[in-house]
Amino acid sequence: MKLKIFFFILPYFISRSAFSQNSSIAEIDKTIEQMKNQKDAYEKIEKIKSENAYKYVYFKDNEVQIISINEKDKIEKNVEWFYLNNNLIYTETNWLNIIGGKKLFTEKTYHVKGNLIAWLKSENTFVDASSTEFKKMDKDLGAYAIKIRNEALE
């Protein structure tokens, strides 16, 4: 009898967990949209500006909110890092063809308390969270997010 109850309740918890993760992604998307809309109200510091690259850091109340990086060579690469309460919550990378500006590749990552919860590659394809690739990205991106934030504060 206990086994039947388990199999009856299990789908509820699985769907609740899936909804919870999607809800987190939706909440992060909403926060990112608000941050993008408020970008002009943030204090903007130019860290690098040249013909082929720029790096801007946006602050609110002395906390890093957004780091925006652009590099141009044969391909243009735009990366934005979004932080909330000193924790990385989202990154977006867009690779563009210099000629015509056509998007070649897009990558998005979602984070809770600095930990990677979802990784989308071009075509909005999720990378399996149990994969070695995902776990390595979580570790590497987490460390780099702290490094780039600390550099922005210098």
GIDAJO-V64057 format. One record per helix or strand of 2 or more residues. SS is the DSSP state (H for helix, E for strand). FROM is the first residue (numbers start at 1). LEN is the number of residues. Records with the same first field share a line. If there is no record, write none. Layout:
SS->FROM-LEN ; FROM-LEN
//
This chain:
H->2-40 ; 122-3 ; 132-22
E->43-7 ; 53-8 ; 63-10 ; 75-10 ; 87-11 ; 103-10 ; 115-7 ; 125-2
//
